[in-house]
Amino acid sequence: MDFHKVLELKKIINYKKDCVSVEKLLENGDFKAMLLAMEKEQVLNEHISEVDAFIYVLEGEIEFNIKLEETKKFDISKGEFFAFHAQERHFLTAKKDSKALVIRI
């Protein structure tokens, strides 16, 4: 990532037909910032984050599924922010072509 440069995040990453596109922006210890691009109906498979994290949807709409005592679904649309704890199993499904910023803190 370039420092001291204004960037439009959703223009940094492009969609891929065969998989979710992931672009790492910054990484420093546990802190990690990355971009996701998902075409409609693409799924980011179930995983956990080792640290607390949040997702901010830049465009589109994402269904965030988190496995607590039971699986809970959250629809996150353009301009919306969703935070979650470390070690919580989750997966994402794009309800529309979507781009998002994920920050692990």
N, C-alpha and C positions, 0 to 999 in steps of 0.2 A: 504494500500500500504506500502511496506517496504521501508524505507529510507536507503541510502548508499548501495544500491544493484542495479546492472545493470540488467535490465529486457528487454526482447524482447516483445514488446506490443502485437503483433499479436498472441503470444502464451498464453497470459493471458485469452483470451476470446474464446469461442467456439460457433459454429453455433447451433441453435435450429430449429427443423423442423416446429414447430407450431407458432413461434413468433420471433420477432427481439430480439436478446440477447443484454442486456445493462449491463455494469459493471462499477460502479463508482470507479475511482482511487483516487481522492482527492476532498475535498470540504472545502472552507473557505470563509464564507460570500457569496458574489455573484459569486466568482470564483468556477468553477466546471470543473473537467476533467473526461471524461468518454470514454469508448470504446463501439463501436457498432459492432455487427456481424450480417450480413443479408445474407440469402441465395438468390440466383437468383430469382427475381420477388417478394420478400417480400417487404412490404411497411411499413415505419414508418409513422403513420398517421399524418395528419395536426396538427400543434401546433405552438406556439410562444415561443421564448426565452425572458425572462424578461431583459436580458442584451445582449450586443454585443457578438458574438460568431464566431468561425471558425471550419471548419472540414478539417481534413487531412486524405486522403485515404491511408491506409497501404497496402491493396491488393484489387484487383478487380476494379469495376467501379460502381459509384452511380450516378443516375439522381437526381439532387437537383431541386425541383420546388418551386419557391418563388412567392407569390402573391403580386405584386406591383399594379400598375394601371391595369395590366393584368398579367396573369401567365407567368413567364419566366422559361425556363428549362436550366440547366447547367449540362453537363456531367463532372464528376470529376473522374479521373483515378488514379491508384496507383502512389504515389509520388506527387500528386497535392493537393493544398491548396485552400480553398474558404472561404472568410469572409462575414458575413452578420450582419445587424443591429438588435438591440433589437426591439421587437414588430412586426417583419415581419412574416406573416403567411407563413409556409413552410411545405413541406413533402418530403420524400425521397423514391426512389425506387431502389432496387439493380438490375443493368443490368447484373451483374455476382455475384457469391459468393464474398462478400466484407466485409472488416473490416476497421474501421475508428476510429480516435481519434477526439473527439469533446471537444473543450475548450470554456467555457463560461467565459467572462472576465468583 
